[in-house]
Each structure stands twice: as C-alpha cells, then as structure tokens.
C-alpha cells in the first residue's frame, strides 16, 4: 500500500515531462493535495505520538507507524510531481507566483513533519 501510494502521481509527472508542458494541470489542486497530505502527517504524529515514541525507544518498527510512512511517501511523490509541473509551466502562467507558493508549501510540509 505504501508503494502504491508513492506511485499514484508518477504517471502525471511522466506525462508532463514527456510533453514538456503542464497544460491542463490544476496547480491549486496540487497545492491543496500536498497541503492535505502534510496535515495528515501532522495529525498522525499527534494522534500516535505515544505509540511512535514507544517504538522508537525500543528500537523496533511498529505496525502502528505504517500509515505514517504511507502518508510521507504520498507527500514526497506529490512534491516531486509538483516540481516537474512547475519546471514546465507555460511562460504566461504566473510562474513566479506558483514557485513562491511551492516554496511556502515546502516550508509548511517541513513544519508539519517536524511536529
């Protein structure tokens, strides 16, 4: 399941890179998808903090943390896809605004993961 979650956005990234165009891609949807995934990571850490802390103190992997790994994989793959799309934005598409939003999103993701 973790691997499948990681692979979901890859066809979209491949299409963008192959066509060297991000025409037809909704950037606000991608921004919201990454933000949603990051919020899921933060909430999972908050809810399962005791379990994760116990597993870390014993030096063992625990099944209770698998969904956290799945959510991290999803966010990483969507960030990769978003990076590919931003690399091939049409010149008239307010590229600076989207790249700035991407930078802010990266900071938010890092902050949520650090929670």
Backbone atoms as SQL, in Angstrom:
CREATE TABLE atoms (id INTEGER PRIMARY KEY, chain TEXT, resi INTEGER, resn TEXT, atom TEXT, x REAL, y REAL, z REAL);
INSERT INTO atoms VALUES
  (1, 'A', 1, 'UNK', 'N', 0.827, -1.199, 0.000),
  (2, 'A', 1, 'UNK', 'CA', 0.000, 0.000, 0.000),
  (3, 'A', 1, 'UNK', 'C', 0.865, 1.253, 0.000),
  (4, 'A', 2, 'UNK', 'N', 1.955, 1.214, 0.768),
  (5, 'A', 2, 'UNK', 'CA', 2.855, 2.372, 0.792),
  (6, 'A', 2, 'UNK', 'C', 3.435, 2.603, -0.595),
  (7, 'A', 3, 'UNK', 'N', 3.875, 1.540, -1.251),
  (8, 'A', 3, 'UNK', 'CA', 4.454, 1.654, -2.588),
  (9, 'A', 3, 'UNK', 'C', 3.420, 2.163, -3.585),
  (10, 'A', 4, 'UNK', 'N', 2.199, 1.643, -3.517),
  (11, 'A', 4, 'UNK', 'CA', 1.143, 2.094, -4.425),
  (12, 'A', 4, 'UNK', 'C', 0.843, 3.575, -4.221),
  (13, 'A', 5, 'UNK', 'N', 0.828, 4.018, -2.979),
  (14, 'A', 5, 'UNK', 'CA', 0.578, 5.419, -2.688),
  (15, 'A', 5, 'UNK', 'C', 1.678, 6.299, -3.276),
  (16, 'A', 6, 'UNK', 'N', 2.892, 5.809, -3.230),
  (17, 'A', 6, 'UNK', 'CA', 4.025, 6.545, -3.783),
  (18, 'A', 6, 'UNK', 'C', 3.922, 6.664, -5.301),
  (19, 'A', 7, 'UNK', 'N', 3.367, 5.652, -5.951),
  (20, 'A', 7, 'UNK', 'CA', 3.333, 5.611, -7.408),
  (21, 'A', 7, 'UNK', 'C', 2.161, 6.355, -8.045),
  (22, 'A', 8, 'UNK', 'N', 1.138, 6.694, -7.287),
  (23, 'A', 8, 'UNK', 'CA', -0.082, 7.289, -7.847),
  (24, 'A', 8, 'UNK', 'C', 0.191, 8.525, -8.705),
  (25, 'A', 9, 'UNK', 'N', 0.961, 9.525, -8.243),
  (26, 'A', 9, 'UNK', 'CA', 1.127, 10.725, -9.067),
  (27, 'A', 9, 'UNK', 'C', 2.185, 10.604, -10.170),
  (28, 'A', 10, 'UNK', 'N', 2.941, 9.520, -10.202),
  (29, 'A', 10, 'UNK', 'CA', 4.044, 9.395, -11.147),
  (30, 'A', 10, 'UNK', 'C', 3.590, 9.472, -12.616),
  (31, 'A', 11, 'UNK', 'N', 2.491, 8.821, -13.027),
  (32, 'A', 11, 'UNK', 'CA', 2.076, 8.956, -14.434),
  (33, 'A', 11, 'UNK', 'C', 1.831, 10.406, -14.853),
  (34, 'A', 12, 'UNK', 'N', 1.310, 11.207, -13.942),
  (35, 'A', 12, 'UNK', 'CA', 1.081, 12.611, -14.265),
  (36, 'A', 12, 'UNK', 'C', 2.417, 13.332, -14.476),
  (37, 'A', 13, 'UNK', 'N', 3.395, 13.052, -13.613),
  (38, 'A', 13, 'UNK', 'CA', 4.716, 13.670, -13.765),
  (39, 'A', 13, 'UNK', 'C', 5.371, 13.227, -15.071),
  (40, 'A', 14, 'UNK', 'N', 5.247, 11.949, -15.398),
  (41, 'A', 14, 'UNK', 'CA', 5.833, 11.435, -16.644),
  (42, 'A', 14, 'UNK', 'C', 5.203, 12.113, -17.852),
  (43, 'A', 15, 'UNK', 'N', 3.891, 12.285, -17.826),
  (44, 'A', 15, 'UNK', 'CA', 3.192, 12.942, -18.935),
  (45, 'A', 15, 'UNK', 'C', 3.686, 14.376, -19.104),
  (46, 'A', 16, 'UNK', 'N', 3.841, 15.089, -18.013),
  (47, 'A', 16, 'UNK', 'CA', 4.295, 16.476, -18.074),
  (48, 'A', 16, 'UNK', 'C', 5.714, 16.546, -18.630),
  (49, 'A', 17, 'UNK', 'N', 6.592, 15.681, -18.138),
  (50, 'A', 17, 'UNK', 'CA', 7.981, 15.694, -18.596),
  (51, 'A', 17, 'UNK', 'C', 8.068, 15.269, -20.061),
  (52, 'A', 18, 'UNK', 'N', 7.330, 14.243, -20.441),
  (53, 'A', 18, 'UNK', 'CA', 7.357, 13.760, -21.834),
  (54, 'A', 18, 'UNK', 'C', 6.849, 14.831, -22.794),
  (55, 'A', 19, 'UNK', 'N', 5.762, 15.520, -22.428),
  (56, 'A', 19, 'UNK', 'CA', 5.195, 16.559, -23.293),
  (57, 'A', 19, 'UNK', 'C', 5.877, 17.913, -23.125),
  (58, 'A', 20, 'UNK', 'N', 6.702, 18.040, -22.101),
  (59, 'A', 20, 'UNK', 'CA', 7.374, 19.310, -21.767),
  (60, 'A', 20, 'UNK', 'C', 6.373, 20.458, -21.664),
  (61, 'A', 21, 'UNK', 'N', 5.235, 20.120, -21.049),
  (62, 'A', 21, 'UNK', 'CA', 4.175, 21.102, -20.878),
  (63, 'A', 21, 'UNK', 'C', 3.296, 20.685, -19.700),
  (64, 'A', 22, 'UNK', 'N', 2.850, 21.672, -18.942),
  (65, 'A', 22, 'UNK', 'CA', 1.938, 21.386, -17.840),
  (66, 'A', 22, 'UNK', 'C', 0.526, 21.870, -18.155),
  (67, 'A', 23, 'UNK', 'N', 0.249, 22.050, -19.442),
  (68, 'A', 23, 'UNK', 'CA', -1.093, 22.478, -19.847),
  (69, 'A', 23, 'UNK', 'C', -2.141, 21.487, -19.359),
  (70, 'A', 24, 'UNK', 'N', -3.216, 22.022, -18.823),
  (71, 'A', 24, 'UNK', 'CA', -4.318, 21.195, -18.350),
  (72, 'A', 24, 'UNK', 'C', -4.171, 20.708, -16.918),
  (73, 'A', 25, 'UNK', 'N', -3.084, 21.058, -16.260),
  (74, 'A', 25, 'UNK', 'CA', -2.857, 20.633, -14.882),
  (75, 'A', 25, 'UNK', 'C', -3.327, 21.751, -13.949),
  (76, 'A', 26, 'UNK', 'N', -4.071, 21.388, -12.948),
  (77, 'A', 26, 'UNK', 'CA', -4.570, 22.364, -11.974),
  (78, 'A', 26, 'UNK', 'C', -3.564, 22.503, -10.829),
  (79, 'A', 27, 'UNK', 'N', -2.820, 23.594, -10.819),
  (80, 'A', 27, 'UNK', 'CA', -1.841, 23.804, -9.755),
  (81, 'A', 27, 'UNK', 'C', -2.484, 24.010, -8.385),
  (82, 'A', 28, 'UNK', 'N', -3.586, 24.741, -8.281),
  (83, 'A', 28, 'UNK', 'CA', -4.210, 24.845, -6.958),
  (84, 'A', 28, 'UNK', 'C', -4.595, 23.482, -6.383),
  (85, 'A', 29, 'UNK', 'N', -5.054, 22.568, -7.237),
  (86, 'A', 29, 'UNK', 'CA', -5.394, 21.227, -6.766),
  (87, 'A', 29, 'UNK', 'C', -4.156, 20.516, -6.244),
  (88, 'A', 30, 'UNK', 'N', -3.041, 20.639, -6.945),
  (89, 'A', 30, 'UNK', 'CA', -1.802, 20.024, -6.477),
  (90, 'A', 30, 'UNK', 'C', -1.338, 20.629, -5.163),
  (91, 'A', 31, 'UNK', 'N', -1.406, 21.953, -5.059),
  (92, 'A', 31, 'UNK', 'CA', -1.021, 22.610, -3.804),
  (93, 'A', 31, 'UNK', 'C', -1.879, 22.097, -2.647),
  (94, 'A', 32, 'UNK', 'N', -3.168, 22.010, -2.863),
  (95, 'A', 32, 'UNK', 'CA', -4.065, 21.526, -1.811),
  (96, 'A', 32, 'UNK', 'C', -3.814, 20.055, -1.482),
  (97, 'A', 33, 'UNK', 'N', -3.478, 19.251, -2.490),
  (98, 'A', 33, 'UNK', 'CA', -3.198, 17.832, -2.253),
  (99, 'A', 33, 'UNK', 'C', -1.981, 17.668, -1.353),
  (100, 'A', 34, 'UNK', 'N', -0.916, 18.430, -1.636),
  (101, 'A', 34, 'UNK', 'CA', 0.295, 18.343, -0.817),
  (102, 'A', 34, 'UNK', 'C', 0.025, 18.877, 0.593),
  (103, 'A', 35, 'UNK', 'N', -0.712, 19.956, 0.685),
  (104, 'A', 35, 'UNK', 'CA', -1.039, 20.516, 1.994),
  (105, 'A', 35, 'UNK', 'C', -1.898, 19.534, 2.800),
  (106, 'A', 36, 'UNK', 'N', -2.858, 18.897, 2.146),
  (107, 'A', 36, 'UNK', 'CA', -3.697, 17.892, 2.793),
  (108, 'A', 36, 'UNK', 'C', -2.849, 16.723, 3.306),
  (109, 'A', 37, 'UNK', 'N', -1.939, 16.247, 2.460),
  (110, 'A', 37, 'UNK', 'CA', -1.068, 15.147, 2.869),
  (111, 'A', 37, 'UNK', 'C', -0.192, 15.517, 4.051),
  (112, 'A', 38, 'UNK', 'N', 0.312, 16.734, 4.034),
  (113, 'A', 38, 'UNK', 'CA', 1.148, 17.195, 5.143),
  (114, 'A', 38, 'UNK', 'C', 0.352, 17.306, 6.435),
  (115, 'A', 39, 'UNK', 'N', -0.878, 17.778, 6.327),
  (116, 'A', 39, 'UNK', 'CA', -1.739, 17.848, 7.512),
  (117, 'A', 39, 'UNK', 'C', -2.036, 16.447, 8.044),
  (118, 'A', 40, 'UNK', 'N', -2.172, 15.474, 7.136),
  (119, 'A', 40, 'UNK', 'CA', -2.372, 14.086, 7.575),
  (120, 'A', 40, 'UNK', 'C', -1.169, 13.574, 8.349),
  (121, 'A', 41, 'UNK', 'N', 0.024, 13.925, 7.882),
  (122, 'A', 41, 'UNK', 'CA', 1.237, 13.513, 8.591),
  (123, 'A', 41, 'UNK', 'C', 1.250, 14.112, 9.991),
  (124, 'A', 42, 'UNK', 'N', 0.977, 15.400, 10.070),
  (125, 'A', 42, 'UNK', 'CA', 0.989, 16.074, 11.373),
  (126, 'A', 42, 'UNK', 'C', -0.055, 15.474, 12.311),
  (127, 'A', 43, 'UNK', 'N', -1.248, 15.208, 11.787),
  (128, 'A', 43, 'UNK', 'CA', -2.289, 14.646, 12.664),
  (129, 'A', 43, 'UNK', 'C', -1.960, 13.211, 13.079),
  (130, 'A', 44, 'UNK', 'N', -1.355, 12.438, 12.196),
  (131, 'A', 44, 'UNK', 'CA', -0.968, 11.075, 12.554),
  (132, 'A', 44, 'UNK', 'C', 0.083, 11.080, 13.651),
  (133, 'A', 45, 'UNK', 'N', 1.052, 11.971, 13.515),
  (134, 'A', 45, 'UNK', 'CA', 2.088, 12.069, 14.548),
  (135, 'A', 45, 'UNK', 'C', 1.460, 12.486, 15.874),
  (136, 'A', 46, 'UNK', 'N', 0.550, 13.442, 15.829),
  (137, 'A', 46, 'UNK', 'CA', -0.085, 13.914, 17.061),
  (138, 'A', 46, 'UNK', 'C', -0.913, 12.814, 17.725),
  (139, 'A', 47, 'UNK', 'N', -1.677, 12.082, 16.933),
  (140, 'A', 47, 'UNK', 'CA', -2.553, 11.051, 17.489),
  (141, 'A', 47, 'UNK', 'C', -1.761, 9.833, 17.971),
  (142, 'A', 48, 'UNK', 'N', -0.724, 9.480, 17.250),
  (143, 'A', 48, 'UNK', 'CA', 0.023, 8.260, 17.568),
  (144, 'A', 48, 'UNK', 'C', 1.361, 8.546, 18.246),
  (145, 'A', 49, 'UNK', 'N', 1.507, 9.719, 18.803),
  (146, 'A', 49, 'UNK', 'CA', 2.784, 10.107, 19.380),
  (147, 'A', 49, 'UNK', 'C', 3.298, 9.100, 20.409),
  (148, 'A', 50, 'UNK', 'N', 2.443, 8.668, 21.311),
  (149, 'A', 50, 'UNK', 'CA', 2.877, 7.722, 22.351),
  (150, 'A', 50, 'UNK', 'C', 3.351, 6.404, 21.736),
  (151, 'A', 51, 'UNK', 'N', 2.599, 5.898, 20.777),
  (152, 'A', 51, 'UNK', 'CA', 2.977, 4.641, 20.129),
  (153, 'A', 51, 'UNK', 'C', 4.295, 4.793, 19.386),
  (154, 'A', 52, 'UNK', 'N', 4.441, 5.879, 18.654),
  (155, 'A', 52, 'UNK', 'CA', 5.678, 6.108, 17.910),
  (156, 'A', 52, 'UNK', 'C', 6.871, 6.275, 18.844),
  (157, 'A', 53, 'UNK', 'N', 6.652, 6.969, 19.942),
  (158, 'A', 53, 'UNK', 'CA', 7.724, 7.181, 20.921),
  (159, 'A', 53, 'UNK', 'C', 8.135, 5.853, 21.548),
  (160, 'A', 54, 'UNK', 'N', 7.150, 5.012, 21.874),
  (161, 'A', 54, 'UNK', 'CA', 7.443, 3.708, 22.462),
  (162, 'A', 54, 'UNK', 'C', 8.237, 2.841, 21.477),
  (163, 'A', 55, 'UNK', 'N', 7.817, 2.823, 20.233),
  (164, 'A', 55, 'UNK', 'CA', 8.524, 2.031, 19.219),
  (165, 'A', 55, 'UNK', 'C', 9.951, 2.537, 19.044),
  (166, 'A', 56, 'UNK', 'N', 10.134, 3.836, 19.049),
  (167, 'A', 56, 'UNK', 'CA', 11.468, 4.404, 18.884),
  (168, 'A', 56, 'UNK', 'C', 12.360, 4.082, 20.077),
  (169, 'A', 57, 'UNK', 'N', 11.789, 4.096, 21.283),
  (170, 'A', 57, 'UNK', 'CA', 12.602, 3.811, 22.470),
  (171, 'A', 57, 'UNK', 'C', 13.040, 2.345, 22.524),
  (172, 'A', 58, 'UNK', 'N', 12.243, 1.463, 21.942),
  (173, 'A', 58, 'UNK', 'CA', 12.592, 0.043, 21.918),
  (174, 'A', 58, 'UNK', 'C', 13.445, -0.315, 20.702),
  (175, 'A', 59, 'UNK', 'N', 13.581, 0.634, 19.775),
  (176, 'A', 59, 'UNK', 'CA', 14.381, 0.381, 18.593),
  (177, 'A', 59, 'UNK', 'C', 13.777, -0.625, 17.634),
  (178, 'A', 60, 'UNK', 'N', 12.451, -0.690, 17.627),
  (179, 'A', 60, 'UNK', 'CA', 11.775, -1.631, 16.734),
  (180, 'A', 60, 'UNK', 'C', 10.778, -0.885, 15.862),
  (181, 'A', 61, 'UNK', 'N', 10.485, -1.468, 14.723),
  (182, 'A', 61, 'UNK', 'CA', 9.437, -0.917, 13.872),
  (183, 'A', 61, 'UNK', 'C', 8.100, -1.402, 14.398),
  (184, 'A', 62, 'UNK', 'N', 7.095, -0.580, 14.301),
  (185, 'A', 62, 'UNK', 'CA', 5.783, -1.000, 14.774),
  (186, 'A', 62, 'UNK', 'C', 4.748, -0.792, 13.691),
  (187, 'A', 63, 'UNK', 'N', 3.777, -1.667, 13.669),
  (188, 'A', 63, 'UNK', 'CA', 2.726, -1.606, 12.656),
  (189, 'A', 63, 'UNK', 'C', 1.922, -0.314, 12.771),
  (190, 'A', 64, 'UNK', 'N', 1.865, 0.261, 13.958),
  (191, 'A', 64, 'UNK', 'CA', 1.101, 1.496, 14.154),
  (192, 'A', 64, 'UNK', 'C', 1.667, 2.685, 13.403),
  (193, 'A', 65, 'UNK', 'N', 2.900, 2.583, 12.952),
  (194, 'A', 65, 'UNK', 'CA', 3.517, 3.696, 12.232),
  (195, 'A', 65, 'UNK', 'C', 3.491, 3.554, 10.727),
  (196, 'A', 66, 'UNK', 'N', 2.931, 2.435, 10.230),
  (197, 'A', 66, 'UNK', 'CA', 2.937, 2.213, 8.787),
  (198, 'A', 66, 'UNK', 'C', 2.141, 3.260, 8.024),
  (199, 'A', 67, 'UNK', 'N', 1.017, 3.691, 8.587),
  (200, 'A', 67, 'UNK', 'CA', 0.248, 4.713, 7.885),
  (201, 'A', 67, 'UNK', 'C', 1.005, 6.025, 7.815),
  (202, 'A', 68, 'UNK', 'N', 1.862, 6.293, 8.786),
  (203, 'A', 68, 'UNK', 'CA', 2.701, 7.488, 8.742),
  (204, 'A', 68, 'UNK', 'C', 3.674, 7.400, 7.571),
  (205, 'A', 69, 'UNK', 'N', 4.275, 6.229, 7.371),
  (206, 'A', 69, 'UNK', 'CA', 5.182, 6.050, 6.238),
  (207, 'A', 69, 'UNK', 'C', 4.441, 6.193, 4.908),
  (208, 'A', 70, 'UNK', 'N', 3.230, 5.690, 4.862),
  (209, 'A', 70, 'UNK', 'CA', 2.424, 5.810, 3.650),
  (210, 'A', 70, 'UNK', 'C', 2.141, 7.273, 3.334),
  (211, 'A', 71, 'UNK', 'N', 1.767, 8.033, 4.346),
  (212, 'A', 71, 'UNK', 'CA', 1.463, 9.442, 4.125),
  (213, 'A', 71, 'UNK', 'C', 2.712, 10.229, 3.738),
  (214, 'A', 72, 'UNK', 'N', 3.852, 9.898, 4.328),
  (215, 'A', 72, 'UNK', 'CA', 5.114, 10.557, 3.959),
  (216, 'A', 72, 'UNK', 'C', 5.465, 10.246, 2.508),
  (217, 'A', 73, 'UNK', 'N', 5.276, 8.989, 2.096),
  (218, 'A', 73, 'UNK', 'CA', 5.551, 8.608, 0.715),
  (219, 'A', 73, 'UNK', 'C', 4.650, 9.372, -0.248),
  (220, 'A', 74, 'UNK', 'N', 3.391, 9.521, 0.117),
  (221, 'A', 74, 'UNK', 'CA', 2.453, 10.246, -0.746),
  (222, 'A', 74, 'UNK', 'C', 2.870, 11.701, -0.896),
  (223, 'A', 75, 'UNK', 'N', 3.222, 12.346, 0.192),
  (224, 'A', 75, 'UNK', 'CA', 3.617, 13.758, 0.130),
  (225, 'A', 75, 'UNK', 'C', 4.881, 13.928, -0.709),
  (226, 'A', 76, 'UNK', 'N', 5.845, 13.033, -0.525),
  (227, 'A', 76, 'UNK', 'CA', 7.080, 13.120, -1.312),
  (228, 'A', 76, 'UNK', 'C', 6.791, 12.955, -2.803),
  (229, 'A', 77, 'UNK', 'N', 5.947, 11.999, -3.156),
  (230, 'A', 77, 'UNK', 'CA', 5.664, 11.782, -4.574),
  (231, 'A', 77, 'UNK', 'C', 4.877, 12.941, -5.178),
  (232, 'A', 78, 'UNK', 'N', 3.950, 13.522, -4.418),
  (233, 'A', 78, 'UNK', 'CA', 3.213, 14.676, -4.932),
  (234, 'A', 78, 'UNK', 'C', 4.116, 15.901, -5.036),
  (235, 'A', 79, 'UNK', 'N', 5.059, 16.063, -4.108),
  (236, 'A', 79, 'UNK', 'CA', 6.023, 17.164, -4.218),
  (237, 'A', 79, 'UNK', 'C', 6.890, 16.995, -5.464),
  (238, 'A', 80, 'UNK', 'N', 7.303, 15.774, -5.746),
  (239, 'A', 80, 'UNK', 'CA', 8.074, 15.501, -6.959),
  (240, 'A', 80, 'UNK', 'C', 7.260, 15.861, -8.199),
  (241, 'A', 81, 'UNK', 'N', 6.012, 15.429, -8.218),
  (242, 'A', 81, 'UNK', 'CA', 5.137, 15.731, -9.352),
  (243, 'A', 81, 'UNK', 'C', 4.952, 17.230, -9.511),
  (244, 'A', 82, 'UNK', 'N', 4.740, 17.926, -8.397),
  (245, 'A', 82, 'UNK', 'CA', 4.566, 19.368, -8.464),
  (246, 'A', 82, 'UNK', 'C', 5.838, 20.047, -8.987),
  (247, 'A', 83, 'UNK', 'N', 6.990, 19.553, -8.574),
  (248, 'A', 83, 'UNK', 'CA', 8.246, 20.109, -9.069),
  (249, 'A', 83, 'UNK', 'C', 8.381, 19.938, -10.571),
  (250, 'A', 84, 'UNK', 'N', 7.998, 18.769, -11.093),
  (251, 'A', 84, 'UNK', 'CA', 8.028, 18.540, -12.542),
  (252, 'A', 84, 'UNK', 'C', 7.092, 19.500, -13.265),
  (253, 'A', 85, 'UNK', 'N', 5.927, 19.681, -12.707),
  (254, 'A', 85, 'UNK', 'CA', 4.940, 20.562, -13.343),
  (255, 'A', 85, 'UNK', 'C', 5.421, 22.006, -13.322),
  (256, 'A', 86, 'UNK', 'N', 5.986, 22.445, -12.217),
  (257, 'A', 86, 'UNK', 'CA', 6.488, 23.812, -12.139),
  (258, 'A', 86, 'UNK', 'C', 7.646, 24.043, -13.103),
  (259, 'A', 87, 'UNK', 'N', 8.411, 23.006, -13.385),
  (260, 'A', 87, 'UNK', 'CA', 9.525, 23.141, -14.326),
  (261, 'A', 87, 'UNK', 'C', 9.030, 23.384, -15.755),
  (262, 'A', 88, 'UNK', 'N', 7.813, 22.939, -16.053),
  (263, 'A', 88, 'UNK', 'CA', 7.283, 23.066, -17.414),
  (264, 'A', 88, 'UNK', 'C', 6.052, 23.969, -17.497),
  (265, 'A', 89, 'UNK', 'N', 5.973, 24.946, -16.618),
  (266, 'A', 89, 'UNK', 'CA', 4.857, 25.884, -16.682),
  (267, 'A', 89, 'UNK', 'C', 4.951, 26.735, -17.937),
  (268, 'A', 90, 'UNK', 'N', 3.816, 27.048, -18.485),
  (269, 'A', 90, 'UNK', 'CA', 3.759, 27.950, -19.632),
  (270, 'A', 90, 'UNK', 'C', 4.224, 29.331, -19.171),
  (271, 'A', 91, 'UNK', 'N', 4.989, 30.038, -19.986),
  (272, 'A', 91, 'UNK', 'CA', 5.518, 31.349, -19.571),
  (273, 'A', 91, 'UNK', 'C', 4.451, 32.351, -19.135),
  (274, 'A', 92, 'UNK', 'N', 3.238, 32.214, -19.637),
  (275, 'A', 92, 'UNK', 'CA', 2.174, 33.157, -19.286),
  (276, 'A', 92, 'UNK', 'C', 1.414, 32.759, -18.029),
  (277, 'A', 93, 'UNK', 'N', 1.873, 31.792, -17.289),
  (278, 'A', 93, 'UNK', 'CA', 1.078, 31.235, -16.196),
  (279, 'A', 93, 'UNK', 'C', 1.480, 31.742, -14.811),
  (280, 'A', 94, 'UNK', 'N', 2.054, 32.908, -14.735),
  (281, 'A', 94, 'UNK', 'CA', 2.453, 33.476, -13.446),
  (282, 'A', 94, 'UNK', 'C', 3.385, 32.526, -12.703),
  (283, 'A', 95, 'UNK', 'N', 4.434, 32.123, -13.375),
  (284, 'A', 95, 'UNK', 'CA', 5.386, 31.133, -12.866),
  (285, 'A', 95, 'UNK', 'C', 5.939, 31.518, -11.502),
  (286, 'A', 96, 'UNK', 'N', 6.244, 32.788, -11.300),
  (287, 'A', 96, 'UNK', 'CA', 6.811, 33.223, -10.010),
  (288, 'A', 96, 'UNK', 'C', 5.851, 32.972, -8.862),
  (289, 'A', 97, 'UNK', 'N', 4.591, 33.247, -9.089),
  (290, 'A', 97, 'UNK', 'CA', 3.585, 33.050, -8.042),
  (291, 'A', 97, 'UNK', 'C', 3.502, 31.574, -7.662),
  (292, 'A', 98, 'UNK', 'N', 3.480, 30.705, -8.652),
  (293, 'A', 98, 'UNK', 'CA', 3.380, 29.272, -8.377),
  (294, 'A', 98, 'UNK', 'C', 4.640, 28.747, -7.693),
  (295, 'A', 99, 'UNK', 'N', 5.790, 29.239, -8.111),
  (296, 'A', 99, 'UNK', 'CA', 7.027, 28.792, -7.464),
  (297, 'A', 99, 'UNK', 'C', 7.108, 29.301, -6.033),
  (298, 'A', 100, 'UNK', 'N', 6.633, 30.510, -5.805),
  (299, 'A', 100, 'UNK', 'CA', 6.602, 31.029, -4.433),
  (300, 'A', 100, 'UNK', 'C', 5.649, 30.206, -3.578),
  (301, 'A', 101, 'UNK', 'N', 4.503, 29.857, -4.140),
  (302, 'A', 101, 'UNK', 'CA', 3.548, 29.017, -3.407),
  (303, 'A', 101, 'UNK', 'C', 4.163, 27.655, -3.109),
  (304, 'A', 102, 'UNK', 'N', 4.925, 27.118, -4.052),
  (305, 'A', 102, 'UNK', 'CA', 5.595, 25.838, -3.849),
  (306, 'A', 102, 'UNK', 'C', 6.613, 25.949, -2.718),
  (307, 'A', 103, 'UNK', 'N', 7.360, 27.041, -2.679),
  (308, 'A', 103, 'UNK', 'CA', 8.350, 27.234, -1.613),
  (309, 'A', 103, 'UNK', 'C', 7.665, 27.323, -0.251),
  (310, 'A', 104, 'UNK', 'N', 6.569, 28.058, -0.190),
  (311, 'A', 104, 'UNK', 'CA', 5.817, 28.164, 1.064),
  (312, 'A', 104, 'UNK', 'C', 5.288, 26.790, 1.464),
  (313, 'A', 105, 'UNK', 'N', 4.812, 26.042, 0.493),
  (314, 'A', 105, 'UNK', 'CA', 4.308, 24.696, 0.753),
  (315, 'A', 105, 'UNK', 'C', 5.400, 23.786, 1.314),
  (316, 'A', 106, 'UNK', 'N', 6.605, 23.886, 0.760),
  (317, 'A', 106, 'UNK', 'CA', 7.716, 23.087, 1.279),
  (318, 'A', 106, 'UNK', 'C', 8.005, 23.416, 2.738),
  (319, 'A', 107, 'UNK', 'N', 7.963, 24.704, 3.067),
  (320, 'A', 107, 'UNK', 'CA', 8.191, 25.115, 4.455),
  (321, 'A', 107, 'UNK', 'C', 7.089, 24.563, 5.356),
  (322, 'A', 108, 'UNK', 'N', 5.856, 24.636, 4.900),
  (323, 'A', 108, 'UNK', 'CA', 4.748, 24.096, 5.692),
  (324, 'A', 108, 'UNK', 'C', 4.877, 22.581, 5.877),
  (325, 'A', 109, 'UNK', 'N', 5.249, 21.889, 4.814),
  (326, 'A', 109, 'UNK', 'CA', 5.429, 20.442, 4.911),
  (327, 'A', 109, 'UNK', 'C', 6.508, 20.120, 5.931),
  (328, 'A', 110, 'UNK', 'N', 7.642, 20.819, 5.828),
  (329, 'A', 110, 'UNK', 'CA', 8.734, 20.582, 6.790),
  (330, 'A', 110, 'UNK', 'C', 8.269, 20.863, 8.216),
  (331, 'A', 111, 'UNK', 'N', 7.498, 21.931, 8.384),
  (332, 'A', 111, 'UNK', 'CA', 6.991, 22.257, 9.721),
  (333, 'A', 111, 'UNK', 'C', 6.032, 21.218, 10.247),
  (334, 'A', 112, 'UNK', 'N', 5.154, 20.725, 9.389),
  (335, 'A', 112, 'UNK', 'CA', 4.191, 19.720, 9.824),
  (336, 'A', 112, 'UNK', 'C', 4.868, 18.389, 10.133),
  (337, 'A', 113, 'UNK', 'N', 5.877, 18.037, 9.337),
  (338, 'A', 113, 'UNK', 'CA', 6.589, 16.799, 9.593),
  (339, 'A', 113, 'UNK', 'C', 7.385, 16.932, 10.885),
  (340, 'A', 114, 'UNK', 'N', 7.880, 18.123, 11.163),
  (341, 'A', 114, 'UNK', 'CA', 8.647, 18.353, 12.386),
  (342, 'A', 114, 'UNK', 'C', 7.810, 18.375, 13.641),
  (343, 'A', 115, 'UNK', 'N', 6.482, 18.468, 13.496),
  (344, 'A', 115, 'UNK', 'CA', 5.608, 18.479, 14.662),
  (345, 'A', 115, 'UNK', 'C', 5.749, 17.169, 15.358);
